[in-house]
Amino acid sequence: MKIKYCLCTLLLLPLGLHAQNIYNSPKEAEAAVRVHVDTSREPVMKGKYKASWESLSDYHCPEWFRDAKFGIWAHWGPQCEPEMGDWFARLMYVDGTDAYNFSKLTKGPQRDWGFKDWIHEWKAENWDPEKLVALYKDCGAKYFFALANHHDNFDLWDSKYQPWNSVNMGPKKDILKGWADACRKLDMPLGLSVHLAHAWTFYEPSRGADSKGTFRGQTYDGRLTKDDGKGMWWEGYDPQDLYEQRHVLSKDNGEWDWDPAKVTLPDQAYCDRVYNRTMDMINRYDPAVVYFDDTVLPLYPFCDAGVNLLAHIYNRSMAEHHGRNEAVVTGKILKDWHKKAMVWDVERGAPDAIQPLPWQTCTCIGSWHYDKRRLYDGTYKSAQTVIQTLVDVVSKNGNLLLSVPVKADGTIDSLEYKIVKEIGAWLKVNGESIYGTRPWKQFGEGPAVEAKNPMKDQGFNEGKVHYTAQDIRYVKKNRVVYATTLAVPGGDSVVTLKAIKKARKVSLLGYGVVSFRATDKGLQIQVPERLPNDIALVFKIE
């Protein structure tokens, strides 16, 4: 089980300089590039945009995305096979975690059964992409997202550059084609999420060994090579194409950003693979939205893969749309100058003010990868929690991308179905206060506006503020203002909108015209005794 390690020659950044988003200008970021990807096999489409921040900085988010407001995401891949939650492919090698114990107890020690073997188990036997996309469209989603790959490094299509893919093994299906065909048939914009850049460090625990017990000192399967596969189900495939452990072990393999003081930086060959695989995906499936699960872009800032991908996506979109760039690309932890070139994504959270540029938050009703324990203990987000998030995000110029985890077999469970239908029922009545709206002069009022709730890193501040019926969110459309209560007041009570002093007409969506009174304290609206829903009330103010 020999494995070759090649010393990374890329440690040219000053030792100890943290590679998190530290650069204050495009010139600083471009000067930090140490690896220039080889674009000869997958050329960047020529056009208006060049692979530079200056060229990309005149980007404008398309109106279709700003109008859409709500998308649903099938965050689904082989890590859903055990149905034990997110990051299973890494945590199954971390002693003491639920994933480690579950894998060892159900399948045997990690020296004999690794994540590659979980891939072999995954069959997606009941997957019906058209049925799921149709459900989500009926329940109010205006775009659909699929996972293209995760940090587990497994491509969910007939990948030209990654033999470990869903056509060669596991389901033996082109998952992305199934989703893309369904979206095309149902006229739903397709989004694809790319997470693969971090596979380099994600699997580093797979090179470990048990520290105690019968198998103490016996290394896990992360060191296997193609030569070890004779007679195995994976004969002919190289596990290192999946695990990517042909490098010196990082000092801190939990590091997310490319800090050379902690992480062995990826080599030229790895950077080229990340670039080529992503280009292959874009050219095959032509997504309307591409989500990068990275600080800014893949392999940023030491590699220029990301800006090349960005230029290609934009030029391709302009060629397809008669000179209009209708593409959306999202990244995380963006500075203001990044936001001129792409759309900011916030993970599980939201800023505390209206943003001058469109943005998106991504969250999940449970664990990112399916976790059957959420069904049993009832800890999914409720429909009300999702609607509260949607209304808050839209009031601040954002979109909500909601993940509904998919089970191993390709279906969603009964509780997820119930939540999605409840979201849809609310949107069927109140959707006019969401779709096509724009921020008003202020996003809201009430106790939650006054509460401090700072974001951390990618976001991660959701669920820390409790909403009441006094928490109001505002948006506008044409000459109408919509005011939504983030919880439901009691029937036959009065809601006071401090920010609005007068109105010509007030309606409660799902009910009809309601009485109101203009006062110095604000617009006082009489809530009817019979309420149209128990999630959030929307007042249409003309």
N, C-alpha and C positions, 0 to 999 in steps of 0.2 A: 504494500500500500504506500508506495513512495509518491511524493508530490514535490514538484519543482516550485521553488519560490524565487521570484525575481525582485531584487531590491528596487523600490520605487525611486526613480531618478528625478522626481518632481519636487523635492523638498527645497525649492528655491525661494519660497516665501520666507521672510524672516522668522526664525524659530520663536514660537510663542505667540505669533500674531494670529489672533482668532479669526477664522475665515467666515464667521457669521457676517451679516450684512453691514460691514464697517465702512464701505466706500461711500464718500459723500458726493461724488460726481461721476458721470459716465467715463471721463478720461481716467480717473483713478481706477475704476473697475476694469476698464479695457487694458490698462497697464499691468494689472494683476494676472492676466491670462498667461498660463504657462504651457497649456496643451491646446493646439489648434487641430481640430478634428479633420480627418481625411474625408472630403466630400465627393470624391471621385466616383464612388459606387452609387451614391444617392445624392445627386447634385441639387443644390439650392436653385429653385426656380428663379429665373431672372425677372426683374420688374422694378417697381418703384422703390421697394425696400431693400436695403443692404444689411449685412450682419453687423450693425453697429447701433449703439444706443441713440446716437444722434439721428440716424436715419429712421429709426423706429419710433421716435418720440412724438410724431404727429398723429399717432393712432387715436381714433375716436371709436368708442364702444358703439356698436350698431343699435339702432332703435328697436329692432326685433327683440334683442336680449333685454333691453331696458323695459320693454312692455311685458315680457314674459313673466318675470318675477318669481316663478316657482317651477322647480324641476325635481324629478325623482331619480334616484341613483340605485342601480343594482350593484352594490359593492360585493362582488361574487367571484370566487375563484377556488382553487384547491384547498386554501386554508379554511374553507367552510366545511370541508369533508368531516372533520372530527366534531363540528358543531360546538366548539369550545371557545369561541371568541377570537379577538384580534391578535395579530402577531404570533399566531400559533407556530409558524415555521421557525421562528427564533426561540420563543419561550419553551418549546419542547426540549431544548438543549440547556435550559437554565434550571439547575437543580433546585427543587423546592417549590417551583411554580405549579399551578394547577395543570398547565399544559404538559409539563415534564412528567408529573405523576400519572396523568391520564394516559399519555402515550405509552409509558413504560408498563403500566398495569394492564392495558388492553392489548398491546401489540408486542411487548417485549423490550429489552434494553436498547438504548439508542445506538449502540454499536452495530446492532443487527437490523433495526427498523428506524429509518430516518424519515425526513420529510419527503424525500423522493418516493418513498413507499406509500405515504398518504396520497400522493398524486396518483399513483397506480390504482388506488381504491376508488377515487372520485369518478363517478359515471354520469352524473347529471341526467338520470334516466327519465325524469318527469318534466324536464324543462320545456316550456312552451313560450317562447319569447313574444309572440304576437299576442297571446292571451294576457301576459303581464303588462306589456306596453299599452294595450287597449284599456286595461283596468286603470292604469295611472293617468292616461289621457282623460278618461271619463271622470276621474276624481280630481281633475283640475290642473295636473302638471302640463306645462307648456313646452318642456323639453325633457329628454330622457338621457340619462348617463349610464354608461357601462364601464366596468373596470377592464382596462387593456392588459395590465399586469400590476403586480404589487411588488413590495420589497422581496417577495419570495422568488422573483426573477423568472417566473413562468409566464410565457406569452399565451394569451387566450385567442390566438388565431393561427393560421397556417404561416408561421413566421419564417422568413427567408434566412434570418440570422440567429435564431435561437431554436435548436432542435428540441429543447424541452418546451413543448407547446401542446395545446389542447387537441390538435389534429393528430399528432404522433402518439400521444399517450393519454391516459385518463379518459375523458369522455369520448375522445377521438372525433370531436366536432369542432368546427370553426365557430367559436362562441361569438366573436365580434360580427361575423357575417350574419348569424342568426338575429342578433340585436339590430344590426344595420338594415337588414331586409324588412324587419317588422316596423322600424321607424319610417322607412321609405314608404311602405304600404299605408301606414296610418298618418302620414304627413306630420311626423314629430321630429324636430331637430335633434340630431344625435350628438351627444357629448361623450368623450372618451377620457378616462383618467389614467395617467402614467406615473408610476411610483418606483420604477426599476432602478434608478441611479444608486439608491442606498443598499442594493443587494450586496455590494462590495463589503460593507461592514455588518449587514443584517445577519449573515450566517456565521460570523466569526465564532460564536459559542459552539457551533457544530464541530469545531476542532478540539473541544474539551474532552473531559473524561469524568466518569463517576468518581466522587471523592470518598465514597464509603460503600460498604455492602459487598455483595458477591462479585460485582463487576468493577470494583474499585481499580482505577488506573487503566481501564480498558477504554481506548479512545472511541469517540462517536464516529459516525460515518462521514463527517465532513471532510475527511482526508482521502476518501476513496477516489480512484481514477478509473479511466476506461478499462484498463488492464484487469481490474478487480471484478469486472462484470461477467466473466465467462460463466455461462449456465444460469445467470440470473435473469429476471424479467427485463432488466434494463441493459442487457447485453448489447453492445454496439454504441451505447450512449456514454458520454463522459460526465460523471457527476459534477466535475469541476465547471462544466458549462452552466450548471444550475447553482452550485454553492459559491462559486467564484472565490476560492480560497487558495489561489496561486500567488499569494503575496505575503509579505511580512505582517505578522499580527499587529494590529493597532494597540497603542497603549491604553486607549479607552474606546472599546468597541461599542459603547452606547452613544457615542457622540453623533449628533444629527448633522451638524454643519462640518464643512471640510477644514477643520483646524489642524494644520500639519504638526502641531505640538502634541496632538492626541491621536490623530488618524493617519494611517499609511495611505497617502493619496493614490487614487487609481492611476494606472499606467495608460499609455497611448492606446493600446489594444482594447482595453475596457471602455475608454471614452468613445472610441470609434464604434464599438458594439452598441452602446447606449444610443448614440446618434443614428446609426443605420437602422436599428430596430424601430425607433420612433418614426423615422422617415418612412419606412415600409408601412407602418400602421396608418400614417396620415395619407399616403398615396393610395392605399387600398380602400379605405373606408370613408375618406373625405369628411371627417367630423366637423360639425359647425362650431363646437367648443372643445378645446383641449385644456385639461386640468393637469398641472404639474404639481406633484406633492413634494415640493422643494422650496427652500429659501430662494426666492426669485425664479430660478430656472434650473434644470438638471446640471449638476456638476459646477454650478456657479460658486465662486468667481474664477476658479483656476483654469477652467476650460470654456471654450467658446461654442460648445455644442448648442447651448440654449439659444443664443442670438441667431445662429444659423437656422435653427428650427423655426424661430419666430418669423424671420424674414421669409422663409419658404411658405409657411402657413398663410401669411398675409398676401404675398404675391400670388399664390395659388387662388385665394379667395377673390382677389381683384380680377384675375383672368376669367373666373367662372361667373362673376357678377357684373360684367361690363364696366369695370373700373371702380366698383365699390368694394370696400373691404368689409365683408359681413362676418368675419371670423372673430372669435373670442378666445383668448388664451389667458389662463389664470395662474398666478403664483402667490407665494406667501411671504410675509415679512417684507413688504415692499416699502422703499423710500418714495418720496414724492416724485422723484424723477423717473423711477421705474413705472409709476402709475400713469405716466404719459405714454408708455409703450405697451401696456398690458393691463389686465384687470386684476385688482387685489382680491385675494381669497382669504377669508378669516375662518379658522377652524374652531368649531364649537364656541362661538362667541360673536360679539358685536361691539363696535365702537360706541362712544357715548354722545355722538353728535352727527348731524347730517354731513355726509361726505360730499365734497365738490364733484367727485367723479363716481360713476357707477362702480359697484363692488358686489361681492357675493360672500355669503357665509355658507359653510358646509357643516352639516351635523347629521346625526343618526338617531333613529328612534331607540336603538339599543347599542350593542357593540358593533364596530365597523364590520367585522366578519361575524357571520351568524353564530349566536350563542344560545343553545336551547334552554339554558338556565333562565334566560330572560322571559321565556314563555311560561316556565313553571313558577317563577317567583313574581311575575306580573310587574316587572320593573321597566317595561318599555315606556317611552314618553307617551303621554296621553294626546289625543287629538287637540285638546285645549292648549297644551304646552306647545305643540307644533304651531297652532294658529297664533298664539301669543308671539312666538319667535318670528313668524312670517310678517305679522303686522308691524312689529317693532323694526325689523330689518328694512321693510319696504318704506317706512316713514323716514329712514335715514339714507335713502337712495340705493338700497341694496336688493339683491335677489337671495332667495333661499334654495339651496340644493339639499334635499332631504334623502338620506340613505335609508332604504327599507331592506334590511339584510335578507338574503336569499338562502334557503336551506341547501344542504348538499345535493338533494335530488333536483333542484331547480325550481322549487315552489316556495311560496311564503306561508307562514303558519296562520292559524285561524285568528289569533289575536292581532297580528299585523294586518291582516285583511280587514278586520273590524275597524282598526284605527284609520287605515287609508280611506275606507268608505265614509267614516265620520268626517274626516278632513274634506272629502269631496262634497258631502252634503252641505257643509258650511259654505264652501266656495261656490256652489251652484246658486246660492241665495246672495252671497255677499261679495262675489268675485269682482263686481264692478268697482269696489273700493281697493282692489289689489291690482288687477291687470291694467296696464297702460297709464297708471298714475305716476305722479312726480311729487317730490317733497314739497310741502307747504313752507311758510316762512319760519315755522318751528316744528320740530318733529313730535313734540308731546308735552304733557304736563302731568303732575301727580307725584306721589312719594318716590316712585322708582327713578324719576328724572333726577331727583336730588341725591339719591344714594350713589356713593362712589363705587365703581365696579371696573377697575382697570383691567385691561387685557394683559396677557403674558405670552411672549413669543408669538406663536401662530394665532393666538386668540384666547381660548380656554377660560372664558369668564361666564359661560352660560349657566343658568340654574342657580345663580348666587343671589338673585333679587326676586323677591316675592311680589307678584303683581296683584293689585286690587282693582275694584270697580272705579276707583278714583284715578287710576292710571289711564290716560288718554293718549292715543296716537293719531296724528293728522297726516293726510295726504291731499293732493288736489288733482283734479282732472277738468280741463277747460275752466268753467266758472263755478265749479262745484267743489266744496271742501267736504271730505269724509272724516268723521271723528269716530274712532273705535274705542270702546271700553275694553281693557285687557282682561277683565273679569266681568261677570254679570251682576248688575245691581238688583236689588229686590224689586219685584213688581210693584207698581203704583208708588214709585219713589221719584226723586228729582236728580238729574245729572246736571252739574254745572260745568260749562266749558269756559274757563277763565280767559282763554285766548281769543274768544269770539264775542263781540259785543252786540252784533245785530245780524238778522237774517230775514229773508223774505219767506222762506218755506223750509220746514224740517220734516224729513221722513225717516222712519226706522225701517231699514231693509228687512224684508220678510214680514212686515206688518202693515206699513202705510204711513200716512201723514199723522204727526203727533203735535201736540200743542207745546208752545214755548213762550218764554218771556225774556226780553232783553233787559238786563239790569247792569248797574255799575260793577257788580261782581262777576259778570259774564253772562253768557246765554244759559238760561235755566230751562231744561227740557223735561217735560213730564214723561216718565217711563210708563207705558201701559201695564195694566195688571197681567195681561197675557203676553208672555215673552216669546219671540220667534225662535230662540235657541238658548242653550245653557252654556255656551262657550265664550262668545264675545258679541256685543251689540254694535252695530254700525249705524251711525246717524248721517244722513245725507243732507247737507246744509247748502241751500241755494240763496 
